[in-house]
């Protein structure tokens, strides 16, 4: 993971003059940069837009809302939570709470846990939470 992280950071700087850094969170590589990576770099390394925040329900809620605010045409969704470590909430409790952030922005959307067209993934890794989305 370190090798790939360094490779991406160097490529962004050398080819695009974009300053960036990476973090390894469990099995995830999280890249932060001062500006968005070009599409060819995103495709080459299969990078997706994600948010990293502290593991407090309020922080996760706000970051989910911020991450999905530019989405459109969401008809069905699901929130998938995976936790590592000790927390004051279960995965199901957190998913239910976070569904409210989706309903705030998209009141007519419906939950579909088996065949959702839009998914929000929350990986709670001890004191950090990684949030990203997937659209079918």
GUDREN-739410 format. One record per residue: x, y, z of N, C-alpha, C in turn; residue number from 1. Coordinates in pm, 1 decimal. Layout:
residues N
<pt n_u="X" n_v="Y" n_w="Z" ca_u="X" ca_v="Y" ca_w="Z" c_u="X" c_v="Y" c_w="Z" k="NUM"/>
...
***
This chain:
residues 136
<pt n_u="82.7" n_v="-119.7" n_w="0.0" ca_u="0.0" ca_v="0.0" ca_w="0.0" c_u="87.3" c_v="126.4" c_w="0.0" k="1"/>
<pt n_u="193.8" n_v="124.3" n_w="79.6" ca_u="282.5" ca_v="241.2" ca_w="83.6" c_u="340.3" c_v="270.4" c_w="-53.9" k="2"/>
<pt n_u="378.7" n_v="164.5" n_w="-122.9" ca_u="439.2" ca_v="179.4" ca_w="-255.7" c_u="340.7" c_v="244.8" c_w="-353.2" k="3"/>
<pt n_u="216.7" n_v="200.1" n_w="-350.1" ca_u="114.3" ca_v="256.6" ca_w="-438.7" c_u="84.7" c_v="400.9" c_w="-399.7" k="4"/>
<pt n_u="72.9" n_v="427.4" n_w="-268.7" ca_u="47.5" ca_v="563.4" ca_w="-221.7" c_u="156.0" c_v="659.9" c_w="-266.9" k="5"/>
<pt n_u="281.6" n_v="619.2" n_w="-248.3" ca_u="393.3" ca_v="704.3" ca_w="-291.7" c_u="390.5" c_v="726.0" c_w="-443.0" k="6"/>
<pt n_u="358.6" n_v="620.5" n_w="-517.4" ca_u="354.5" ca_v="629.3" ca_w="-663.8" c_u="248.7" c_v="730.3" c_w="-709.3" k="7"/>
<pt n_u="130.6" n_v="725.5" n_w="-648.6" ca_u="23.5" ca_v="817.9" ca_w="-686.1" c_u="61.9" c_v="961.6" c_w="-650.7" k="8"/>
<pt n_u="114.3" n_v="982.2" n_w="-529.3" ca_u="153.0" ca_v="1116.6" ca_w="-485.0" c_u="260.6" c_v="1174.3" c_w="-577.9" k="9"/>
<pt n_u="359.7" n_v="1093.4" n_w="-612.8" ca_u="465.3" ca_v="1140.5" ca_w="-703.0" c_u="411.8" c_v="1170.3" c_w="-842.4" k="10"/>
<pt n_u="324.6" n_v="1084.7" n_w="-891.5" ca_u="268.4" ca_v="1108.1" ca_w="-1025.0" c_u="185.5" c_v="1236.2" c_w="-1028.0" k="11"/>
<pt n_u="104.8" n_v="1258.3" n_w="-925.6" ca_u="24.9" ca_v="1380.8" ca_w="-920.0" c_u="115.0" c_v="1504.7" c_w="-917.6" k="12"/>
<pt n_u="224.4" n_v="1497.0" n_w="-843.6" ca_u="313.3" ca_v="1612.7" ca_w="-835.0" c_u="393.9" c_v="1631.5" c_w="-963.3" k="13"/>
<pt n_u="456.9" n_v="1525.2" n_w="-1010.5" ca_u="544.7" ca_v="1536.2" ca_w="-1127.6" c_u="469.6" c_v="1567.2" c_w="-1256.4" k="14"/>
<pt n_u="354.3" n_v="1506.0" n_w="-1276.1" ca_u="281.4" ca_v="1522.4" ca_w="-1402.4" c_u="178.4" c_v="1634.0" c_w="-1399.3" k="15"/>
<pt n_u="120.6" n_v="1660.6" n_w="-1281.9" ca_u="9.5" ca_v="1755.1" ca_w="-1275.7" c_u="37.0" c_v="1874.7" c_w="-1183.5" k="16"/>
<pt n_u="151.4" n_v="1871.3" n_w="-1113.5" ca_u="187.3" ca_v="1975.8" ca_w="-1017.3" c_u="80.7" c_v="1990.1" c_w="-907.1" k="17"/>
<pt n_u="27.6" n_v="1875.6" n_w="-863.7" ca_u="-74.1" ca_v="1872.3" ca_w="-758.3" c_u="-9.4" c_v="1816.4" c_w="-631.7" k="18"/>
<pt n_u="-16.1" n_v="1894.4" n_w="-524.0" ca_u="34.5" ca_v="1848.2" ca_w="-395.4" c_u="-66.5" c_v="1754.1" c_w="-331.9" k="19"/>
<pt n_u="-18.2" n_v="1642.5" n_w="-280.6" ca_u="-108.1" ca_v="1545.6" ca_w="-219.1" c_u="-32.1" c_v="1465.4" c_w="-114.0" k="20"/>
<pt n_u="-107.1" n_v="1391.6" n_w="-34.2" ca_u="-48.4" ca_v="1299.2" ca_w="62.7" c_u="-141.0" c_v="1179.3" c_w="73.4" k="21"/>
<pt n_u="-91.2" n_v="1072.9" n_w="133.6" ca_u="-173.0" ca_v="953.3" ca_w="147.9" c_u="-170.5" c_v="903.6" c_w="291.3" k="22"/>
<pt n_u="-274.7" n_v="829.5" n_w="327.2" ca_u="-284.7" ca_v="761.5" ca_w="455.8" c_u="-332.3" c_v="619.8" c_w="428.5" k="23"/>
<pt n_u="-285.7" n_v="527.7" n_w="509.1" ca_u="-333.5" ca_v="390.2" ca_w="498.9" c_u="-424.8" c_v="366.1" c_w="618.5" k="24"/>
<pt n_u="-547.3" n_v="329.9" n_w="590.4" ca_u="-648.1" ca_v="302.6" ca_w="692.6" c_u="-695.7" c_v="159.4" c_w="674.0" k="25"/>
<pt n_u="-641.2" n_v="70.8" n_w="755.8" ca_u="-674.9" ca_v="-70.7" ca_w="745.2" c_u="-637.9" c_v="-119.1" c_w="604.9" k="26"/>
<pt n_u="-734.7" n_v="-153.1" n_w="521.9" ca_u="-705.0" ca_v="-198.9" ca_w="385.3" c_u="-736.1" c_v="-92.2" c_w="280.4" k="27"/>
<pt n_u="-751.3" n_v="32.7" n_w="324.9" ca_u="-787.7" ca_v="142.0" ca_w="234.7" c_u="-674.0" c_v="242.4" c_w="223.5" k="28"/>
<pt n_u="-655.0" n_v="294.2" n_w="103.7" ca_u="-557.4" ca_v="398.2" ca_w="77.8" c_u="-635.9" c_v="526.6" c_w="54.9" k="29"/>
<pt n_u="-610.7" n_v="626.4" n_w="138.3" ca_u="-683.7" ca_v="753.3" ca_w="130.7" c_u="-587.0" c_v="861.7" c_w="84.9" k="30"/>
<pt n_u="-618.6" n_v="924.3" n_w="-29.1" ca_u="-534.8" ca_v="1029.3" ca_w="-87.1" c_u="-603.4" c_v="1163.8" c_w="-64.4" k="31"/>
<pt n_u="-527.8" n_v="1259.5" n_w="-14.1" ca_u="-576.4" ca_v="1396.6" ca_w="2.4" c_u="-492.4" c_v="1484.1" c_w="-88.2" k="32"/>
<pt n_u="-557.3" n_v="1573.0" n_w="-163.2" ca_u="-482.1" ca_v="1662.9" ca_w="-250.9" c_u="-543.8" c_v="1801.9" c_w="-249.0" k="33"/>
<pt n_u="-463.4" n_v="1901.6" n_w="-288.7" ca_u="-510.2" ca_v="2040.1" ca_w="-287.1" c_u="-611.1" c_v="2067.7" c_w="-398.2" k="34"/>
<pt n_u="-609.4" n_v="1986.8" n_w="-501.1" ca_u="-711.0" ca_v="1996.2" ca_w="-606.8" c_u="-741.7" c_v="1855.7" c_w="-657.2" k="35"/>
<pt n_u="-849.4" n_v="1843.3" n_w="-727.9" ca_u="-894.1" ca_v="1711.3" ca_w="-773.8" c_u="-793.9" c_v="1649.2" c_w="-871.0" k="36"/>
<pt n_u="-779.2" n_v="1520.0" n_w="-859.5" ca_u="-693.3" ca_v="1446.3" ca_w="-952.7" c_u="-759.3" c_v="1442.3" c_w="-1090.0" k="37"/>
<pt n_u="-681.0" n_v="1448.2" n_w="-1196.3" ca_u="-737.4" ca_v="1438.1" ca_w="-1331.6" c_u="-805.5" c_v="1302.9" c_w="-1352.9" k="38"/>
<pt n_u="-900.0" n_v="1301.0" n_w="-1443.4" ca_u="-977.2" ca_v="1179.1" ca_w="-1470.5" c_u="-888.0" c_v="1061.0" c_w="-1508.9" k="39"/>
<pt n_u="-783.1" n_v="1085.6" n_w="-1587.5" ca_u="-697.1" ca_v="973.9" ca_w="-1629.0" c_u="-625.8" c_v="910.7" c_w="-1509.6" k="40"/>
<pt n_u="-589.7" n_v="990.5" n_w="-1409.5" ca_u="-526.4" ca_v="936.0" ca_w="-1288.4" c_u="-630.2" c_v="858.8" c_w="-1206.7" k="41"/>
<pt n_u="-751.0" n_v="913.1" n_w="-1196.6" ca_u="-858.1" ca_v="843.8" ca_w="-1123.8" c_u="-886.8" c_v="707.8" c_w="-1186.7" k="42"/>
<pt n_u="-893.6" n_v="704.6" n_w="-1317.3" ca_u="-920.9" ca_v="578.6" ca_w="-1387.1" c_u="-803.2" c_v="481.2" c_w="-1374.6" k="43"/>
<pt n_u="-682.4" n_v="530.5" n_w="-1389.4" ca_u="-564.0" ca_v="446.5" ca_w="-1383.4" c_u="-552.2" c_v="374.0" c_w="-1249.6" k="44"/>
<pt n_u="-579.4" n_v="445.6" n_w="-1140.1" ca_u="-564.2" ca_v="387.7" ca_w="-1006.3" c_u="-697.8" c_v="351.3" c_w="-940.4" k="45"/>
<pt n_u="-806.3" n_v="365.0" n_w="-1015.8" ca_u="-940.5" ca_v="334.2" ca_w="-965.5" c_u="-972.5" c_v="413.5" c_w="-838.3" k="46"/>
<pt n_u="-943.9" n_v="542.8" n_w="-843.8" ca_u="-970.0" ca_v="631.2" ca_w="-730.3" c_u="-1115.7" c_v="674.2" c_w="-730.5" k="47"/>
<pt n_u="-1173.4" n_v="683.2" n_w="-611.8" ca_u="-1310.7" ca_v="731.9" ca_w="-598.5" c_u="-1313.2" c_v="842.8" c_w="-494.8" k="48"/>
<pt n_u="-1412.2" n_v="927.8" n_w="-505.5" ca_u="-1427.4" ca_v="1037.3" ca_w="-410.7" c_u="-1471.3" c_v="980.7" c_w="-275.4" k="49"/>
<pt n_u="-1405.2" n_v="1025.2" n_w="-169.7" ca_u="-1436.3" ca_v="976.0" ca_w="-35.2" c_u="-1413.1" c_v="1087.5" c_w="65.6" k="50"/>
<pt n_u="-1469.4" n_v="1070.4" n_w="182.8" ca_u="-1450.6" ca_v="1163.1" ca_w="294.4" c_u="-1393.4" c_v="1085.3" c_w="410.9" k="51"/>
<pt n_u="-1306.1" n_v="1149.7" n_w="485.2" ca_u="-1249.0" ca_v="1091.6" ca_w="606.3" c_u="-1285.2" c_v="1184.4" c_w="721.0" k="52"/>
<pt n_u="-1337.2" n_v="1127.1" n_w="828.4" ca_u="-1376.3" ca_v="1209.8" ca_w="942.1" c_u="-1360.0" c_v="1132.3" c_w="1071.4" k="53"/>
<pt n_u="-1381.9" n_v="1201.6" n_w="1181.5" ca_u="-1375.2" ca_v="1135.4" ca_w="1311.1" c_u="-1496.8" c_v="1045.4" c_w="1328.6" k="54"/>
<pt n_u="-1488.0" n_v="955.0" n_w="1423.6" ca_u="-1594.4" ca_v="857.2" ca_w="1444.0" c_u="-1691.9" c_v="905.4" c_w="1551.6" k="55"/>
<pt n_u="-1764.7" n_v="1009.0" n_w="1516.0" ca_u="-1875.5" ca_v="1058.4" ca_w="1597.1" c_u="-1995.0" c_v="1064.1" c_w="1503.7" k="56"/>
<pt n_u="-2110.2" n_v="1023.4" n_w="1552.5" ca_u="-2228.1" ca_v="1014.3" ca_w="1466.0" c_u="-2254.7" c_v="1146.7" c_w="1395.5" k="57"/>
<pt n_u="-2243.8" n_v="1258.2" n_w="1467.2" ca_u="-2270.9" ca_v="1389.5" ca_w="1407.7" c_u="-2174.2" c_v="1420.1" c_w="1292.8" k="58"/>
<pt n_u="-2046.5" n_v="1388.5" n_w="1312.2" ca_u="-1946.2" ca_v="1413.6" ca_w="1208.3" c_u="-1971.1" c_v="1325.5" c_w="1086.1" k="59"/>
<pt n_u="-2001.2" n_v="1199.8" n_w="1109.2" ca_u="-2028.6" ca_v="1108.0" ca_w="997.5" c_u="-2153.1" c_v="1154.6" c_w="922.6" k="60"/>
<pt n_u="-2257.9" n_v="1191.5" n_w="996.0" ca_u="-2383.6" ca_v="1239.8" ca_w="937.5" c_u="-2356.3" c_v="1359.2" c_w="845.8" k="61"/>
<pt n_u="-2284.2" n_v="1458.7" n_w="897.0" ca_u="-2254.9" ca_v="1578.9" ca_w="818.5" c_u="-2171.4" c_v="1546.4" c_w="694.9" k="62"/>
<pt n_u="-2075.5" n_v="1454.8" n_w="708.4" ca_u="-1991.7" ca_v="1419.6" ca_w="594.6" c_u="-2066.2" c_v="1338.8" c_w="489.2" k="63"/>
<pt n_u="-2158.3" n_v="1253.6" n_w="531.3" ca_u="-2242.3" ca_v="1181.9" ca_w="434.2" c_u="-2324.8" c_v="1283.8" c_w="356.4" k="64"/>
<pt n_u="-2386.0" n_v="1374.8" n_w="427.5" ca_u="-2470.2" ca_v="1477.1" ca_w="364.4" c_u="-2388.4" c_v="1560.5" c_w="265.9" k="65"/>
<pt n_u="-2268.3" n_v="1599.7" n_w="305.6" ca_u="-2180.9" ca_v="1678.2" ca_w="219.2" c_u="-2138.6" c_v="1598.8" c_w="95.8" k="66"/>
<pt n_u="-2106.4" n_v="1472.4" n_w="113.4" ca_u="-2060.0" ca_v="1388.0" ca_w="2.9" c_u="-2168.8" c_v="1365.6" c_w="-102.3" k="67"/>
<pt n_u="-2293.0" n_v="1350.5" n_w="-58.5" ca_u="-2400.8" ca_v="1318.3" ca_w="-153.3" c_u="-2476.1" c_v="1441.5" c_w="-202.5" k="68"/>
<pt n_u="-2444.1" n_v="1559.7" n_w="-152.2" ca_u="-2521.4" ca_v="1680.0" ca_w="-185.5" c_u="-2522.1" c_v="1711.7" c_w="-334.7" k="69"/>
<pt n_u="-2419.9" n_v="1673.1" n_w="-407.9" ca_u="-2415.6" ca_v="1703.0" ca_w="-551.3" c_u="-2477.7" c_v="1591.8" c_w="-636.5" k="70"/>
<pt n_u="-2526.6" n_v="1487.1" n_w="-574.1" ca_u="-2589.1" ca_v="1376.8" ca_w="-648.2" c_u="-2726.2" c_v="1419.1" c_w="-700.2" k="71"/>
<pt n_u="-2772.3" n_v="1348.5" n_w="-801.0" ca_u="-2908.4" ca_v="1370.8" ca_w="-849.5" c_u="-2965.5" c_v="1238.4" c_w="-898.5" k="72"/>
<pt n_u="-3094.5" n_v="1237.0" n_w="-915.4" ca_u="-3165.7" ca_v="1120.0" ca_w="-966.3" c_u="-3143.4" c_v="995.3" c_w="-880.0" k="73"/>
<pt n_u="-3146.4" n_v="1013.5" n_w="-749.2" ca_u="-3138.8" ca_v="899.1" ca_w="-657.9" c_u="-3281.5" c_v="852.4" c_w="-631.9" k="74"/>
<pt n_u="-3310.6" n_v="726.8" n_w="-663.4" ca_u="-3444.8" ca_v="674.4" ca_w="-641.7" c_u="-3448.3" c_v="573.9" c_w="-527.1" k="75"/>
<pt n_u="-3347.7" n_v="486.9" n_w="-520.9" ca_u="-3337.6" ca_v="392.0" ca_w="-409.4" c_u="-3195.4" c_v="395.9" c_w="-355.6" k="76"/>
<pt n_u="-3182.7" n_v="376.3" n_w="-224.7" ca_u="-3049.8" ca_v="380.6" ca_w="-164.9" c_u="-3039.5" c_v="281.8" c_w="-49.4" k="77"/>
<pt n_u="-2915.4" n_v="256.0" n_w="-12.4" ca_u="-2885.5" ca_v="174.5" ca_w="105.2" c_u="-2759.8" c_v="232.3" c_w="168.8" k="78"/>
<pt n_u="-2751.6" n_v="218.2" n_w="298.5" ca_u="-2631.3" ca_v="258.5" ca_w="370.4" c_u="-2570.1" c_v="132.8" c_w="428.0" k="79"/>
<pt n_u="-2445.7" n_v="107.6" n_w="392.5" ca_u="-2372.5" ca_v="-11.1" ca_w="436.2" c_u="-2264.4" c_v="32.5" c_w="535.2" k="80"/>
<pt n_u="-2273.3" n_v="-16.1" n_w="657.3" ca_u="-2178.3" ca_v="21.3" ca_w="762.2" c_u="-2096.1" c_v="-100.2" c_w="802.5" k="81"/>
<pt n_u="-1966.9" n_v="-81.3" n_w="811.1" ca_u="-1875.4" ca_v="-184.4" ca_w="859.3" c_u="-1791.8" c_v="-120.6" c_w="969.7" k="82"/>
<pt n_u="-1785.4" n_v="-186.1" n_w="1086.6" ca_u="-1714.4" ca_v="-128.7" ca_w="1200.8" c_u="-1596.7" c_v="-216.2" c_w="1242.9" k="83"/>
<pt n_u="-1491.1" n_v="-149.6" n_w="1287.7" ca_u="-1375.8" ca_v="-214.6" ca_w="1350.4" c_u="-1351.0" c_v="-139.3" c_w="1480.3" k="84"/>
<pt n_u="-1337.9" n_v="-211.9" n_w="1589.7" ca_u="-1311.9" ca_v="-146.7" ca_w="1717.7" c_u="-1438.3" c_v="-134.4" c_w="1801.6" k="85"/>
<pt n_u="-1423.8" n_v="-72.6" n_w="1917.3" ca_u="-1534.6" ca_v="-53.0" ca_w="2012.3" c_u="-1600.9" c_v="82.2" c_w="1988.0" k="86"/>
<pt n_u="-1733.9" n_v="81.9" n_w="1979.3" ca_u="-1809.5" ca_v="204.9" ca_w="1956.8" c_u="-1938.4" c_v="201.3" c_w="2037.4" k="87"/>
<pt n_u="-1997.1" n_v="317.1" n_w="2057.0" ca_u="-2120.9" ca_v="328.2" ca_w="2134.6" c_u="-2244.1" c_v="295.2" c_w="2051.4" k="88"/>
<pt n_u="-2225.5" n_v="257.0" n_w="1926.3" ca_u="-2337.0" ca_v="228.5" ca_w="1836.6" c_u="-2309.7" c_v="100.8" c_w="1759.6" k="89"/>
<pt n_u="-2416.5" n_v="36.5" n_w="1715.6" ca_u="-2403.2" ca_v="-80.7" ca_w="1628.9" c_u="-2404.8" c_v="-33.5" c_w="1484.0" k="90"/>
<pt n_u="-2371.1" n_v="-120.9" n_w="1393.5" ca_u="-2374.9" ca_v="-87.6" ca_w="1250.8" c_u="-2515.9" c_v="-51.3" c_w="1207.3" k="91"/>
<pt n_u="-2614.3" n_v="-127.1" n_w="1255.0" ca_u="-2754.2" ca_v="-101.9" ca_w="1219.0" c_u="-2801.7" c_v="32.2" c_w="1273.0" k="92"/>
<pt n_u="-2767.7" n_v="63.0" n_w="1396.7" ca_u="-2806.7" ca_v="192.2" ca_w="1454.8" c_u="-2747.2" c_v="308.9" c_w="1376.0" k="93"/>
<pt n_u="-2620.9" n_v="296.8" n_w="1339.8" ca_u="-2556.5" ca_v="403.2" ca_w="1263.8" c_u="-2619.6" c_v="417.2" c_w="1125.6" k="94"/>
<pt n_u="-2646.5" n_v="307.0" n_w="1058.0" ca_u="-2707.9" ca_v="311.8" ca_w="925.0" c_u="-2844.4" c_v="379.8" c_w="930.2" k="95"/>
<pt n_u="-2923.7" n_v="347.3" n_w="1031.8" ca_u="-3055.8" ca_v="411.5" ca_w="1046.1" c_u="-3042.3" c_v="561.4" c_w="1067.3" k="96"/>
<pt n_u="-2948.8" n_v="599.6" n_w="1151.9" ca_u="-2925.9" ca_v="742.1" ca_w="1179.5" c_u="-2881.5" c_v="814.5" c_w="1052.4" k="97"/>
<pt n_u="-2790.0" n_v="755.2" n_w="977.7" ca_u="-2736.1" ca_v="818.3" ca_w="857.7" c_u="-2837.4" c_v="825.6" c_w="744.0" k="98"/>
<pt n_u="-2935.6" n_v="738.4" n_w="745.5" ca_u="-3041.6" ca_v="745.0" ca_w="643.9" c_u="-3110.6" c_v="880.9" c_w="649.0" k="99"/>
<pt n_u="-3116.9" n_v="939.8" n_w="767.0" ca_u="-3177.4" ca_v="1072.3" ca_w="781.1" c_u="-3106.9" c_v="1177.4" c_w="698.0" k="100"/>
<pt n_u="-2974.3" n_v="1166.0" n_w="681.8" ca_u="-2900.7" ca_v="1263.7" ca_w="600.9" c_u="-2941.2" c_v="1254.4" c_w="453.9" k="101"/>
<pt n_u="-2971.0" n_v="1134.4" n_w="409.2" ca_u="-3015.6" ca_v="1115.5" ca_w="270.9" c_u="-3156.8" c_v="1170.4" c_w="254.6" k="102"/>
<pt n_u="-3244.8" n_v="1138.4" n_w="349.9" ca_u="-3383.5" ca_v="1186.4" ca_w="341.9" c_u="-3392.5" c_v="1338.6" c_w="352.2" k="103"/>
<pt n_u="-3300.3" n_v="1401.6" n_w="423.7" ca_u="-3299.9" ca_v="1548.6" ca_w="431.6" c_u="-3280.8" c_v="1610.0" c_w="294.7" k="104"/>
<pt n_u="-3190.9" n_v="1553.5" n_w="216.3" ca_u="-3160.9" ca_v="1606.7" ca_w="83.1" c_u="-3255.5" c_v="1555.8" c_w="-24.5" k="105"/>
<pt n_u="-3301.0" n_v="1433.0" n_w="-9.7" ca_u="-3384.8" ca_v="1368.9" ca_w="-111.0" c_u="-3507.1" c_v="1306.3" c_w="-43.0" k="106"/>
<pt n_u="-3608.2" n_v="1385.3" n_w="-10.6" ca_u="-3721.4" ca_v="1334.5" ca_w="68.0" c_u="-3804.6" c_v="1226.2" c_w="-1.4" k="107"/>
<pt n_u="-3798.5" n_v="1217.6" n_w="-133.7" ca_u="-3880.5" ca_v="1120.7" ca_w="-205.9" c_u="-3809.1" c_v="988.6" c_w="-234.6" k="108"/>
<pt n_u="-3686.0" n_v="975.3" n_w="-189.9" ca_u="-3608.7" ca_v="854.6" ca_w="-213.9" c_u="-3658.1" c_v="742.6" c_w="-122.0" k="109"/>
<pt n_u="-3634.9" n_v="619.0" n_w="-160.9" ca_u="-3675.7" ca_v="507.3" ca_w="-74.6" c_u="-3556.8" c_v="414.6" c_w="-48.4" k="110"/>
<pt n_u="-3563.6" n_v="346.6" n_w="63.3" ca_u="-3459.0" ca_v="253.4" ca_w="104.0" c_u="-3483.0" c_v="118.9" c_w="35.5" k="111"/>
<pt n_u="-3376.9" n_v="59.9" n_w="-17.2" ca_u="-3382.7" ca_v="-73.6" ca_w="-75.1" c_u="-3253.3" c_v="-144.7" c_w="-36.3" k="112"/>
<pt n_u="-3259.4" n_v="-227.6" n_w="64.7" ca_u="-3138.4" ca_v="-290.2" ca_w="117.6" c_u="-3084.2" c_v="-403.2" c_w="30.8" k="113"/>
<pt n_u="-3163.5" n_v="-454.2" n_w="-61.9" ca_u="-3117.4" ca_v="-566.2" ca_w="-144.3" c_u="-3076.8" c_v="-525.9" c_w="-286.0" k="114"/>
<pt n_u="-3140.9" n_v="-422.4" n_w="-342.8" ca_u="-3113.4" ca_v="-386.8" ca_w="-481.8" c_u="-3108.1" c_v="-235.4" c_w="-501.2" k="115"/>
<pt n_u="-3040.0" n_v="-165.5" n_w="-411.6" ca_u="-3033.4" ca_v="-19.6" ca_w="-419.5" c_u="-2951.0" c_v="24.2" c_w="-540.5" k="116"/>
<pt n_u="-2993.5" n_v="130.8" n_w="-603.5" ca_u="-2920.5" ca_v="187.2" ca_w="-717.6" c_u="-2809.3" c_v="280.2" c_w="-671.7" k="117"/>
<pt n_u="-2818.4" n_v="328.6" n_w="-547.1" ca_u="-2718.1" ca_v="418.2" ca_w="-490.2" c_u="-2683.6" c_v="368.4" c_w="-349.6" k="118"/>
<pt n_u="-2554.3" n_v="350.8" n_w="-323.7" ca_u="-2511.6" ca_v="299.3" ca_w="-193.7" c_u="-2412.7" c_v="394.4" c_w="-129.5" k="119"/>
<pt n_u="-2429.0" n_v="412.6" n_w="0.4" ca_u="-2334.7" ca_v="489.8" ca_w="80.2" c_u="-2262.9" c_v="389.6" c_w="169.9" k="120"/>
<pt n_u="-2131.2" n_v="387.3" n_w="161.6" ca_u="-2050.3" ca_v="297.6" ca_w="243.4" c_u="-1982.0" c_v="377.5" c_w="353.4" k="121"/>
<pt n_u="-1991.2" n_v="327.5" n_w="474.8" ca_u="-1925.1" ca_v="389.1" ca_w="589.1" c_u="-1838.9" c_v="281.4" c_w="654.4" k="122"/>
<pt n_u="-1709.9" n_v="303.7" n_w="653.0" ca_u="-1614.0" ca_v="212.5" ca_w="715.4" c_u="-1564.8" c_v="280.3" c_w="843.0" k="123"/>
<pt n_u="-1609.9" n_v="232.5" n_w="957.1" ca_u="-1569.5" ca_v="288.0" ca_w="1085.7" c_u="-1448.4" c_v="208.7" c_w="1132.2" k="124"/>
<pt n_u="-1334.2" n_v="274.2" n_w="1133.0" ca_u="-1206.8" ca_v="209.3" ca_w="1163.6" c_u="-1149.7" c_v="273.0" c_w="1290.6" k="125"/>
<pt n_u="-1193.3" n_v="222.1" n_w="1404.0" ca_u="-1155.9" ca_v="275.1" ca_w="1535.5" c_u="-1196.6" c_v="422.0" c_w="1547.6" k="126"/>
<pt n_u="-1101.5" n_v="516.3" n_w="1544.5" ca_u="-1136.3" ca_v="656.8" ca_w="1564.9" c_u="-1150.3" c_v="736.2" c_w="1435.3" k="127"/>
<pt n_u="-1145.9" n_v="670.6" n_w="1320.2" ca_u="-1163.6" ca_v="735.0" ca_w="1189.4" c_u="-1276.6" c_v="666.6" c_w="1114.2" k="128"/>
<pt n_u="-1344.0" n_v="743.8" n_w="1031.8" ca_u="-1449.9" ca_v="688.3" ca_w="947.2" c_u="-1425.6" c_v="729.5" c_w="803.1" k="129"/>
<pt n_u="-1432.8" n_v="633.2" n_w="713.8" ca_u="-1414.7" ca_v="654.7" ca_w="571.4" c_u="-1550.9" c_v="637.9" c_w="505.3" k="130"/>
<pt n_u="-1589.6" n_v="737.0" n_w="424.8" ca_u="-1722.6" ca_v="738.3" ca_w="363.5" c_u="-1707.5" c_v="753.0" c_w="212.6" k="131"/>
<pt n_u="-1775.3" n_v="667.1" n_w="137.3" ca_u="-1775.0" ca_v="679.2" ca_w="-7.6" c_u="-1906.9" c_v="625.2" c_w="-62.7" k="132"/>
<pt n_u="-1932.1" n_v="650.9" n_w="-190.0" ca_u="-2058.5" ca_v="609.1" ca_w="-251.0" c_u="-2032.6" c_v="524.2" c_w="-375.1" k="133"/>
<pt n_u="-2137.8" n_v="457.2" n_w="-417.1" ca_u="-2133.8" ca_v="376.7" ca_w="-538.9" c_u="-2269.7" c_v="385.0" c_w="-605.1" k="134"/>
<pt n_u="-2269.1" n_v="401.9" n_w="-734.9" ca_u="-2393.8" ca_v="409.6" ca_w="-810.2" c_u="-2396.2" c_v="297.5" c_w="-912.3" k="135"/>
<pt n_u="-2510.9" n_v="230.0" n_w="-923.3" ca_u="-2524.2" ca_v="124.2" ca_w="-1025.3" c_u="-2572.7" c_v="182.5" c_w="-1154.1" k="136"/>
***
